[in-house]
Amino acid sequence: GQCRSFGERFVCLAVANELWARALDGTTAIDVCEVKTPGGVRWHHMVVTPALDPVTGQTGLLLTEHDVTVRVLAEQARA
């Protein structure tokens, strides 16, 4: 199932669900997404990677994200 707190961070829940599903299928999921932050909506480069928990052997997900709002806004301004 969907990790509730993960999905709530995204402006578009469908984007969060897609990243989550791809990662649970064993594929590294990468996208640039709008996320809700304490400072407002920002664009984040998200990488969701499946990883095995060495203790339990269960699949976990490793999330790496970087704020790329400045880059996205600059690209949109040029378009």
HTML snippet that shows the backbone in 3Dmol.js (N, CA, C, O; Angstrom):
<script src="https://3Dmol.org/build/3Dmol-min.js"></script>
<div id="view" style="width:600px;height:400px;position:relative"></div>
<script>
const pdb = `
ATOM      1  N   GLY A   1       0.808  -1.202   0.000  1.00  0.00           N
ATOM      2  CA  GLY A   1       0.000   0.000   0.000  1.00  0.00           C
ATOM      3  C   GLY A   1       0.845   1.258   0.000  1.00  0.00           C
ATOM      4  O   GLY A   1       2.069   1.214   0.125  1.00  0.00           O
ATOM      5  N   GLN A   2       0.177   2.345  -0.140  1.00  0.00           N
ATOM      6  CA  GLN A   2       0.798   3.670  -0.179  1.00  0.00           C
ATOM      7  C   GLN A   2       1.200   4.105   1.233  1.00  0.00           C
ATOM      8  O   GLN A   2       0.431   3.936   2.179  1.00  0.00           O
ATOM      9  N   CYS A   3       2.367   4.646   1.370  1.00  0.00           N
ATOM     10  CA  CYS A   3       2.780   5.256   2.629  1.00  0.00           C
ATOM     11  C   CYS A   3       2.101   6.614   2.723  1.00  0.00           C
ATOM     12  O   CYS A   3       2.390   7.517   1.938  1.00  0.00           O
ATOM     13  N   ARG A   4       1.210   6.752   3.673  1.00  0.00           N
ATOM     14  CA  ARG A   4       0.374   7.950   3.743  1.00  0.00           C
ATOM     15  C   ARG A   4       1.189   9.237   3.803  1.00  0.00           C
ATOM     16  O   ARG A   4       0.901  10.175   3.060  1.00  0.00           O
ATOM     17  N   SER A   5       2.185   9.305   4.656  1.00  0.00           N
ATOM     18  CA  SER A   5       2.948  10.549   4.787  1.00  0.00           C
ATOM     19  C   SER A   5       3.734  10.861   3.514  1.00  0.00           C
ATOM     20  O   SER A   5       3.953  12.030   3.198  1.00  0.00           O
ATOM     21  N   PHE A   6       4.154   9.848   2.794  1.00  0.00           N
ATOM     22  CA  PHE A   6       4.864  10.063   1.531  1.00  0.00           C
ATOM     23  C   PHE A   6       3.952  10.766   0.538  1.00  0.00           C
ATOM     24  O   PHE A   6       4.331  11.794  -0.024  1.00  0.00           O
ATOM     25  N   GLY A   7       2.771  10.239   0.314  1.00  0.00           N
ATOM     26  CA  GLY A   7       1.844  10.783  -0.659  1.00  0.00           C
ATOM     27  C   GLY A   7       1.320  12.157  -0.311  1.00  0.00           C
ATOM     28  O   GLY A   7       1.062  12.969  -1.199  1.00  0.00           O
ATOM     29  N   GLU A   8       1.161  12.424   0.969  1.00  0.00           N
ATOM     30  CA  GLU A   8       0.627  13.720   1.403  1.00  0.00           C
ATOM     31  C   GLU A   8       1.563  14.875   1.084  1.00  0.00           C
ATOM     32  O   GLU A   8       1.129  16.026   1.038  1.00  0.00           O
ATOM     33  N   ARG A   9       2.821  14.590   0.865  1.00  0.00           N
ATOM     34  CA  ARG A   9       3.795  15.642   0.572  1.00  0.00           C
ATOM     35  C   ARG A   9       3.687  16.158  -0.854  1.00  0.00           C
ATOM     36  O   ARG A   9       4.174  17.248  -1.152  1.00  0.00           O
ATOM     37  N   PHE A  10       3.064  15.400  -1.731  1.00  0.00           N
ATOM     38  CA  PHE A  10       3.000  15.738  -3.149  1.00  0.00           C
ATOM     39  C   PHE A  10       1.778  16.586  -3.460  1.00  0.00           C
ATOM     40  O   PHE A  10       0.718  16.399  -2.862  1.00  0.00           O
ATOM     41  N   VAL A  11       1.923  17.519  -4.394  1.00  0.00           N
ATOM     42  CA  VAL A  11       0.788  18.310  -4.863  1.00  0.00           C
ATOM     43  C   VAL A  11      -0.189  17.385  -5.587  1.00  0.00           C
ATOM     44  O   VAL A  11      -1.404  17.521  -5.438  1.00  0.00           O
ATOM     45  N   CYS A  12       0.343  16.442  -6.370  1.00  0.00           N
ATOM     46  CA  CYS A  12      -0.483  15.498  -7.129  1.00  0.00           C
ATOM     47  C   CYS A  12      -0.272  14.095  -6.570  1.00  0.00           C
ATOM     48  O   CYS A  12       0.802  13.513  -6.726  1.00  0.00           O
ATOM     49  N   LEU A  13      -1.306  13.552  -5.915  1.00  0.00           N
ATOM     50  CA  LEU A  13      -1.200  12.227  -5.306  1.00  0.00           C
ATOM     51  C   LEU A  13      -0.906  11.147  -6.342  1.00  0.00           C
ATOM     52  O   LEU A  13      -0.219  10.174  -6.031  1.00  0.00           O
ATOM     53  N   ALA A  14      -1.409  11.296  -7.562  1.00  0.00           N
ATOM     54  CA  ALA A  14      -1.168  10.295  -8.601  1.00  0.00           C
ATOM     55  C   ALA A  14       0.327  10.167  -8.912  1.00  0.00           C
ATOM     56  O   ALA A  14       0.809   9.065  -9.176  1.00  0.00           O
ATOM     57  N   VAL A  15       1.056  11.269  -8.881  1.00  0.00           N
ATOM     58  CA  VAL A  15       2.506  11.246  -9.113  1.00  0.00           C
ATOM     59  C   VAL A  15       3.194  10.470  -7.994  1.00  0.00           C
ATOM     60  O   VAL A  15       4.075   9.650  -8.250  1.00  0.00           O
ATOM     61  N   ALA A  16       2.792  10.731  -6.764  1.00  0.00           N
ATOM     62  CA  ALA A  16       3.364  10.018  -5.615  1.00  0.00           C
ATOM     63  C   ALA A  16       3.088   8.524  -5.728  1.00  0.00           C
ATOM     64  O   ALA A  16       3.985   7.708  -5.517  1.00  0.00           O
ATOM     65  N   ASN A  17       1.852   8.165  -6.061  1.00  0.00           N
ATOM     66  CA  ASN A  17       1.484   6.759  -6.177  1.00  0.00           C
ATOM     67  C   ASN A  17       2.269   6.056  -7.273  1.00  0.00           C
ATOM     68  O   ASN A  17       2.650   4.896  -7.120  1.00  0.00           O
ATOM     69  N   GLU A  18       2.512   6.752  -8.377  1.00  0.00           N
ATOM     70  CA  GLU A  18       3.279   6.170  -9.484  1.00  0.00           C
ATOM     71  C   GLU A  18       4.733   5.913  -9.068  1.00  0.00           C
ATOM     72  O   GLU A  18       5.276   4.842  -9.340  1.00  0.00           O
ATOM     73  N   LEU A  19       5.352   6.881  -8.420  1.00  0.00           N
ATOM     74  CA  LEU A  19       6.727   6.691  -7.936  1.00  0.00           C
ATOM     75  C   LEU A  19       6.788   5.514  -6.968  1.00  0.00           C
ATOM     76  O   LEU A  19       7.675   4.666  -7.069  1.00  0.00           O
ATOM     77  N   TRP A  20       5.853   5.464  -6.042  1.00  0.00           N
ATOM     78  CA  TRP A  20       5.791   4.418  -5.020  1.00  0.00           C
ATOM     79  C   TRP A  20       5.639   3.043  -5.679  1.00  0.00           C
ATOM     80  O   TRP A  20       6.353   2.099  -5.341  1.00  0.00           O
ATOM     81  N   ALA A  21       4.697   2.944  -6.626  1.00  0.00           N
ATOM     82  CA  ALA A  21       4.435   1.664  -7.282  1.00  0.00           C
ATOM     83  C   ALA A  21       5.640   1.185  -8.090  1.00  0.00           C
ATOM     84  O   ALA A  21       5.985   0.005  -8.042  1.00  0.00           O
ATOM     85  N   ARG A  22       6.278   2.085  -8.826  1.00  0.00           N
ATOM     86  CA  ARG A  22       7.457   1.696  -9.620  1.00  0.00           C
ATOM     87  C   ARG A  22       8.563   1.198  -8.715  1.00  0.00           C
ATOM     88  O   ARG A  22       9.213   0.198  -9.021  1.00  0.00           O
ATOM     89  N   ALA A  23       8.788   1.885  -7.600  1.00  0.00           N
ATOM     90  CA  ALA A  23       9.851   1.473  -6.680  1.00  0.00           C
ATOM     91  C   ALA A  23       9.529   0.124  -6.041  1.00  0.00           C
ATOM     92  O   ALA A  23      10.419  -0.713  -5.888  1.00  0.00           O
ATOM     93  N   LEU A  24       8.281  -0.094  -5.670  1.00  0.00           N
ATOM     94  CA  LEU A  24       7.907  -1.381  -5.075  1.00  0.00           C
ATOM     95  C   LEU A  24       8.012  -2.520  -6.070  1.00  0.00           C
ATOM     96  O   LEU A  24       8.156  -3.677  -5.674  1.00  0.00           O
ATOM     97  N   ASP A  25       7.942  -2.207  -7.373  1.00  0.00           N
ATOM     98  CA  ASP A  25       8.126  -3.224  -8.411  1.00  0.00           C
ATOM     99  C   ASP A  25       9.601  -3.526  -8.656  1.00  0.00           C
ATOM    100  O   ASP A  25       9.935  -4.353  -9.504  1.00  0.00           O
ATOM    101  N   GLY A  26      10.486  -2.853  -7.912  1.00  0.00           N
ATOM    102  CA  GLY A  26      11.913  -3.129  -8.013  1.00  0.00           C
ATOM    103  C   GLY A  26      12.673  -2.209  -8.939  1.00  0.00           C
ATOM    104  O   GLY A  26      13.846  -2.453  -9.225  1.00  0.00           O
ATOM    105  N   THR A  27      12.032  -1.158  -9.414  1.00  0.00           N
ATOM    106  CA  THR A  27      12.661  -0.214 -10.330  1.00  0.00           C
ATOM    107  C   THR A  27      12.952   1.094  -9.605  1.00  0.00           C
ATOM    108  O   THR A  27      12.113   1.577  -8.846  1.00  0.00           O
ATOM    109  N   THR A  28      14.116   1.665  -9.825  1.00  0.00           N
ATOM    110  CA  THR A  28      14.376   2.999  -9.288  1.00  0.00           C
ATOM    111  C   THR A  28      13.482   3.981 -10.023  1.00  0.00           C
ATOM    112  O   THR A  28      13.491   4.049 -11.252  1.00  0.00           O
ATOM    113  N   ALA A  29      12.711   4.739  -9.257  1.00  0.00           N
ATOM    114  CA  ALA A  29      11.761   5.684  -9.834  1.00  0.00           C
ATOM    115  C   ALA A  29      12.327   7.094  -9.694  1.00  0.00           C
ATOM    116  O   ALA A  29      12.722   7.504  -8.603  1.00  0.00           O
ATOM    117  N   ILE A  30      12.366   7.831 -10.797  1.00  0.00           N
ATOM    118  CA  ILE A  30      12.942   9.177 -10.812  1.00  0.00           C
ATOM    119  C   ILE A  30      11.959  10.128 -11.476  1.00  0.00           C
ATOM    120  O   ILE A  30      11.395   9.821 -12.527  1.00  0.00           O
ATOM    121  N   ASP A  31      11.757  11.290 -10.852  1.00  0.00           N
ATOM    122  CA  ASP A  31      10.871  12.295 -11.438  1.00  0.00           C
ATOM    123  C   ASP A  31      11.147  13.637 -10.777  1.00  0.00           C
ATOM    124  O   ASP A  31      11.734  13.700  -9.697  1.00  0.00           O
ATOM    125  N   VAL A  32      10.725  14.694 -11.427  1.00  0.00           N
ATOM    126  CA  VAL A  32      10.733  16.035 -10.842  1.00  0.00           C
ATOM    127  C   VAL A  32       9.284  16.360 -10.530  1.00  0.00           C
ATOM    128  O   VAL A  32       8.438  16.369 -11.424  1.00  0.00           O
ATOM    129  N   CYS A  33       8.997  16.626  -9.258  1.00  0.00           N
ATOM    130  CA  CYS A  33       7.617  16.729  -8.789  1.00  0.00           C
ATOM    131  C   CYS A  33       7.418  17.976  -7.940  1.00  0.00           C
ATOM    132  O   CYS A  33       8.348  18.485  -7.314  1.00  0.00           O
ATOM    133  N   GLU A  34       6.172  18.453  -7.939  1.00  0.00           N
ATOM    134  CA  GLU A  34       5.802  19.531  -7.028  1.00  0.00           C
ATOM    135  C   GLU A  34       5.488  18.916  -5.668  1.00  0.00           C
ATOM    136  O   GLU A  34       4.680  17.993  -5.563  1.00  0.00           O
ATOM    137  N   VAL A  35       6.137  19.440  -4.629  1.00  0.00           N
ATOM    138  CA  VAL A  35       5.900  18.943  -3.276  1.00  0.00           C
ATOM    139  C   VAL A  35       5.553  20.101  -2.351  1.00  0.00           C
ATOM    140  O   VAL A  35       5.932  21.250  -2.580  1.00  0.00           O
ATOM    141  N   LYS A  36       4.822  19.756  -1.301  1.00  0.00           N
ATOM    142  CA  LYS A  36       4.436  20.738  -0.297  1.00  0.00           C
ATOM    143  C   LYS A  36       5.532  20.800   0.768  1.00  0.00           C
ATOM    144  O   LYS A  36       5.913  19.778   1.338  1.00  0.00           O
ATOM    145  N   THR A  37       6.030  22.004   1.028  1.00  0.00           N
ATOM    146  CA  THR A  37       7.044  22.199   2.064  1.00  0.00           C
ATOM    147  C   THR A  37       6.546  23.274   3.024  1.00  0.00           C
ATOM    148  O   THR A  37       5.585  23.976   2.711  1.00  0.00           O
ATOM    149  N   PRO A  38       7.180  23.415   4.183  1.00  0.00           N
ATOM    150  CA  PRO A  38       6.777  24.487   5.108  1.00  0.00           C
ATOM    151  C   PRO A  38       6.872  25.874   4.470  1.00  0.00           C
ATOM    152  O   PRO A  38       6.179  26.800   4.891  1.00  0.00           O
ATOM    153  N   GLY A  39       7.734  26.018   3.449  1.00  0.00           N
ATOM    154  CA  GLY A  39       7.888  27.294   2.761  1.00  0.00           C
ATOM    155  C   GLY A  39       6.990  27.458   1.548  1.00  0.00           C
ATOM    156  O   GLY A  39       7.102  28.445   0.822  1.00  0.00           O
ATOM    157  N   GLY A  40       6.102  26.502   1.321  1.00  0.00           N
ATOM    158  CA  GLY A  40       5.219  26.551   0.160  1.00  0.00           C
ATOM    159  C   GLY A  40       5.529  25.436  -0.819  1.00  0.00           C
ATOM    160  O   GLY A  40       6.329  24.548  -0.524  1.00  0.00           O
ATOM    161  N   VAL A  41       4.901  25.480  -1.978  1.00  0.00           N
ATOM    162  CA  VAL A  41       5.102  24.451  -2.996  1.00  0.00           C
ATOM    163  C   VAL A  41       6.454  24.665  -3.671  1.00  0.00           C
ATOM    164  O   VAL A  41       6.791  25.776  -4.081  1.00  0.00           O
ATOM    165  N   ARG A  42       7.219  23.580  -3.778  1.00  0.00           N
ATOM    166  CA  ARG A  42       8.540  23.607  -4.404  1.00  0.00           C
ATOM    167  C   ARG A  42       8.636  22.458  -5.393  1.00  0.00           C
ATOM    168  O   ARG A  42       7.842  21.519  -5.331  1.00  0.00           O
ATOM    169  N   TRP A  43       9.594  22.521  -6.297  1.00  0.00           N
ATOM    170  CA  TRP A  43       9.888  21.435  -7.221  1.00  0.00           C
ATOM    171  C   TRP A  43      11.067  20.638  -6.672  1.00  0.00           C
ATOM    172  O   TRP A  43      12.114  21.207  -6.365  1.00  0.00           O
ATOM    173  N   HIS A  44      10.900  19.331  -6.549  1.00  0.00           N
ATOM    174  CA  HIS A  44      11.976  18.472  -6.047  1.00  0.00           C
ATOM    175  C   HIS A  44      12.270  17.361  -7.044  1.00  0.00           C
ATOM    176  O   HIS A  44      11.362  16.749  -7.606  1.00  0.00           O
ATOM    177  N   HIS A  45      13.561  17.116  -7.250  1.00  0.00           N
ATOM    178  CA  HIS A  45      14.012  15.966  -8.022  1.00  0.00           C
ATOM    179  C   HIS A  45      13.987  14.789  -7.056  1.00  0.00           C
ATOM    180  O   HIS A  45      14.726  14.773  -6.072  1.00  0.00           O
ATOM    181  N   MET A  46      13.131  13.798  -7.339  1.00  0.00           N
ATOM    182  CA  MET A  46      12.936  12.657  -6.442  1.00  0.00           C
ATOM    183  C   MET A  46      13.516  11.393  -7.059  1.00  0.00           C
ATOM    184  O   MET A  46      13.326  11.115  -8.243  1.00  0.00           O
ATOM    185  N   VAL A  47      14.225  10.637  -6.234  1.00  0.00           N
ATOM    186  CA  VAL A  47      14.714   9.320  -6.622  1.00  0.00           C
ATOM    187  C   VAL A  47      14.255   8.362  -5.519  1.00  0.00           C
ATOM    188  O   VAL A  47      14.642   8.510  -4.360  1.00  0.00           O
ATOM    189  N   VAL A  48      13.434   7.385  -5.888  1.00  0.00           N
ATOM    190  CA  VAL A  48      12.938   6.398  -4.935  1.00  0.00           C
ATOM    191  C   VAL A  48      13.519   5.049  -5.349  1.00  0.00           C
ATOM    192  O   VAL A  48      13.219   4.530  -6.423  1.00  0.00           O
ATOM    193  N   THR A  49      14.357   4.495  -4.473  1.00  0.00           N
ATOM    194  CA  THR A  49      15.095   3.278  -4.780  1.00  0.00           C
ATOM    195  C   THR A  49      14.679   2.151  -3.837  1.00  0.00           C
ATOM    196  O   THR A  49      14.655   2.341  -2.621  1.00  0.00           O
ATOM    197  N   PRO A  50      14.352   0.982  -4.385  1.00  0.00           N
ATOM    198  CA  PRO A  50      14.055  -0.148  -3.506  1.00  0.00           C
ATOM    199  C   PRO A  50      15.333  -0.651  -2.845  1.00  0.00           C
ATOM    200  O   PRO A  50      16.398  -0.662  -3.462  1.00  0.00           O
ATOM    201  N   ALA A  51      15.220  -1.063  -1.593  1.00  0.00           N
ATOM    202  CA  ALA A  51      16.373  -1.571  -0.858  1.00  0.00           C
ATOM    203  C   ALA A  51      15.900  -2.631   0.126  1.00  0.00           C
ATOM    204  O   ALA A  51      14.831  -2.497   0.722  1.00  0.00           O
ATOM    205  N   LEU A  52      16.680  -3.671   0.294  1.00  0.00           N
ATOM    206  CA  LEU A  52      16.333  -4.707   1.255  1.00  0.00           C
ATOM    207  C   LEU A  52      16.830  -4.322   2.640  1.00  0.00           C
ATOM    208  O   LEU A  52      17.973  -3.897   2.808  1.00  0.00           O
ATOM    209  N   ASP A  53      15.961  -4.475   3.624  1.00  0.00           N
ATOM    210  CA  ASP A  53      16.350  -4.253   5.015  1.00  0.00           C
ATOM    211  C   ASP A  53      17.224  -5.436   5.421  1.00  0.00           C
ATOM    212  O   ASP A  53      16.771  -6.579   5.360  1.00  0.00           O
ATOM    213  N   PRO A  54      18.470  -5.185   5.836  1.00  0.00           N
ATOM    214  CA  PRO A  54      19.368  -6.295   6.150  1.00  0.00           C
ATOM    215  C   PRO A  54      18.941  -7.101   7.375  1.00  0.00           C
ATOM    216  O   PRO A  54      19.348  -8.253   7.528  1.00  0.00           O
ATOM    217  N   VAL A  55      18.137  -6.519   8.236  1.00  0.00           N
ATOM    218  CA  VAL A  55      17.699  -7.222   9.444  1.00  0.00           C
ATOM    219  C   VAL A  55      16.470  -8.078   9.172  1.00  0.00           C
ATOM    220  O   VAL A  55      16.435  -9.257   9.527  1.00  0.00           O
ATOM    221  N   THR A  56      15.453  -7.474   8.536  1.00  0.00           N
ATOM    222  CA  THR A  56      14.186  -8.177   8.335  1.00  0.00           C
ATOM    223  C   THR A  56      14.087  -8.880   6.993  1.00  0.00           C
ATOM    224  O   THR A  56      13.290  -9.806   6.837  1.00  0.00           O
ATOM    225  N   GLY A  57      14.892  -8.450   6.016  1.00  0.00           N
ATOM    226  CA  GLY A  57      14.795  -9.001   4.680  1.00  0.00           C
ATOM    227  C   GLY A  57      13.637  -8.431   3.880  1.00  0.00           C
ATOM    228  O   GLY A  57      13.414  -8.838   2.740  1.00  0.00           O
ATOM    229  N   GLN A  58      12.891  -7.489   4.464  1.00  0.00           N
ATOM    230  CA  GLN A  58      11.765  -6.884   3.770  1.00  0.00           C
ATOM    231  C   GLN A  58      12.239  -5.744   2.877  1.00  0.00           C
ATOM    232  O   GLN A  58      13.291  -5.148   3.108  1.00  0.00           O
ATOM    233  N   THR A  59      11.443  -5.456   1.854  1.00  0.00           N
ATOM    234  CA  THR A  59      11.760  -4.363   0.946  1.00  0.00           C
ATOM    235  C   THR A  59      11.420  -3.037   1.604  1.00  0.00           C
ATOM    236  O   THR A  59      10.336  -2.852   2.157  1.00  0.00           O
ATOM    237  N   GLY A  60      12.359  -2.137   1.532  1.00  0.00           N
ATOM    238  CA  GLY A  60      12.149  -0.769   1.982  1.00  0.00           C
ATOM    239  C   GLY A  60      12.411   0.156   0.817  1.00  0.00           C
ATOM    240  O   GLY A  60      12.899  -0.274  -0.228  1.00  0.00           O
ATOM    241  N   LEU A  61      12.091   1.419   0.989  1.00  0.00           N
ATOM    242  CA  LEU A  61      12.326   2.393  -0.074  1.00  0.00           C
ATOM    243  C   LEU A  61      13.214   3.507   0.445  1.00  0.00           C
ATOM    244  O   LEU A  61      12.961   4.072   1.509  1.00  0.00           O
ATOM    245  N   LEU A  62      14.248   3.817  -0.306  1.00  0.00           N
ATOM    246  CA  LEU A  62      15.171   4.892   0.024  1.00  0.00           C
ATOM    247  C   LEU A  62      14.793   6.095  -0.832  1.00  0.00           C
ATOM    248  O   LEU A  62      14.767   6.003  -2.059  1.00  0.00           O
ATOM    249  N   LEU A  63      14.504   7.210  -0.195  1.00  0.00           N
ATOM    250  CA  LEU A  63      14.107   8.429  -0.904  1.00  0.00           C
ATOM    251  C   LEU A  63      15.251   9.434  -0.857  1.00  0.00           C
ATOM    252  O   LEU A  63      15.765   9.767   0.211  1.00  0.00           O
ATOM    253  N   THR A  64      15.637   9.907  -2.035  1.00  0.00           N
ATOM    254  CA  THR A  64      16.616  10.982  -2.148  1.00  0.00           C
ATOM    255  C   THR A  64      15.925  12.109  -2.893  1.00  0.00           C
ATOM    256  O   THR A  64      15.348  11.888  -3.958  1.00  0.00           O
ATOM    257  N   GLU A  65      15.977  13.313  -2.344  1.00  0.00           N
ATOM    258  CA  GLU A  65      15.328  14.431  -3.030  1.00  0.00           C
ATOM    259  C   GLU A  65      16.162  15.694  -2.900  1.00  0.00           C
ATOM    260  O   GLU A  65      16.828  15.931  -1.892  1.00  0.00           O
ATOM    261  N   HIS A  66      16.101  16.492  -3.952  1.00  0.00           N
ATOM    262  CA  HIS A  66      16.825  17.764  -3.993  1.00  0.00           C
ATOM    263  C   HIS A  66      15.882  18.836  -4.513  1.00  0.00           C
ATOM    264  O   HIS A  66      15.137  18.608  -5.466  1.00  0.00           O
ATOM    265  N   ASP A  67      15.915  19.982  -3.900  1.00  0.00           N
ATOM    266  CA  ASP A  67      15.091  21.105  -4.332  1.00  0.00           C
ATOM    267  C   ASP A  67      15.695  21.674  -5.618  1.00  0.00           C
ATOM    268  O   ASP A  67      16.835  22.138  -5.633  1.00  0.00           O
ATOM    269  N   VAL A  68      14.911  21.627  -6.692  1.00  0.00           N
ATOM    270  CA  VAL A  68      15.372  22.132  -7.992  1.00  0.00           C
ATOM    271  C   VAL A  68      14.436  23.229  -8.500  1.00  0.00           C
ATOM    272  O   VAL A  68      14.325  23.448  -9.706  1.00  0.00           O
ATOM    273  N   THR A  69      13.769  23.910  -7.584  1.00  0.00           N
ATOM    274  CA  THR A  69      12.788  24.928  -7.947  1.00  0.00           C
ATOM    275  C   THR A  69      13.388  26.007  -8.839  1.00  0.00           C
ATOM    276  O   THR A  69      12.781  26.385  -9.841  1.00  0.00           O
ATOM    277  N   VAL A  70      14.554  26.501  -8.495  1.00  0.00           N
ATOM    278  CA  VAL A  70      15.183  27.578  -9.273  1.00  0.00           C
ATOM    279  C   VAL A  70      15.406  27.125 -10.710  1.00  0.00           C
ATOM    280  O   VAL A  70      15.129  27.875 -11.646  1.00  0.00           O
ATOM    281  N   ARG A  71      15.901  25.915 -10.892  1.00  0.00           N
ATOM    282  CA  ARG A  71      16.149  25.392 -12.240  1.00  0.00           C
ATOM    283  C   ARG A  71      14.842  25.237 -13.020  1.00  0.00           C
ATOM    284  O   ARG A  71      14.764  25.633 -14.183  1.00  0.00           O
ATOM    285  N   VAL A  72      13.816  24.662 -12.385  1.00  0.00           N
ATOM    286  CA  VAL A  72      12.540  24.440 -13.078  1.00  0.00           C
ATOM    287  C   VAL A  72      11.916  25.765 -13.487  1.00  0.00           C
ATOM    288  O   VAL A  72      11.419  25.894 -14.605  1.00  0.00           O
ATOM    289  N   LEU A  73      11.934  26.752 -12.597  1.00  0.00           N
ATOM    290  CA  LEU A  73      11.352  28.058 -12.925  1.00  0.00           C
ATOM    291  C   LEU A  73      12.121  28.738 -14.044  1.00  0.00           C
ATOM    292  O   LEU A  73      11.518  29.385 -14.900  1.00  0.00           O
ATOM    293  N   ALA A  74      13.441  28.604 -14.054  1.00  0.00           N
ATOM    294  CA  ALA A  74      14.250  29.187 -15.131  1.00  0.00           C
ATOM    295  C   ALA A  74      13.931  28.506 -16.465  1.00  0.00           C
ATOM    296  O   ALA A  74      13.838  29.171 -17.497  1.00  0.00           O
ATOM    297  N   GLU A  75      13.763  27.175 -16.442  1.00  0.00           N
ATOM    298  CA  GLU A  75      13.429  26.453 -17.669  1.00  0.00           C
ATOM    299  C   GLU A  75      12.037  26.862 -18.172  1.00  0.00           C
ATOM    300  O   GLU A  75      11.827  27.015 -19.375  1.00  0.00           O
ATOM    301  N   GLN A  76      11.105  27.034 -17.255  1.00  0.00           N
ATOM    302  CA  GLN A  76       9.745  27.449 -17.646  1.00  0.00           C
ATOM    303  C   GLN A  76       9.753  28.869 -18.228  1.00  0.00           C
ATOM    304  O   GLN A  76       9.000  29.161 -19.157  1.00  0.00           O
ATOM    305  N   ALA A  77      10.583  29.730 -17.695  1.00  0.00           N
ATOM    306  CA  ALA A  77      10.656  31.112 -18.183  1.00  0.00           C
ATOM    307  C   ALA A  77      11.209  31.181 -19.595  1.00  0.00           C
ATOM    308  O   ALA A  77      10.842  32.071 -20.363  1.00  0.00           O
ATOM    309  N   ARG A  78      12.100  30.238 -19.950  1.00  0.00           N
ATOM    310  CA  ARG A  78      12.692  30.200 -21.292  1.00  0.00           C
ATOM    311  C   ARG A  78      11.756  29.586 -22.312  1.00  0.00           C
ATOM    312  O   ARG A  78      11.904  29.825 -23.510  1.00  0.00           O
ATOM    313  N   ALA A  79      10.794  28.798 -21.857  1.00  0.00           N
ATOM    314  CA  ALA A  79       9.886  28.079 -22.791  1.00  0.00           C
ATOM    315  C   ALA A  79       8.857  29.014 -23.409  1.00  0.00           C
ATOM    316  O   ALA A  79       8.028  28.579 -24.207  1.00  0.00           O
TER     317      ALA A  79
END
`;
const viewer = $3Dmol.createViewer("view");
viewer.addModel(pdb, "pdb");
viewer.setStyle({}, {cartoon: {color: "spectrum"}});
viewer.zoomTo();
viewer.render();
</script>
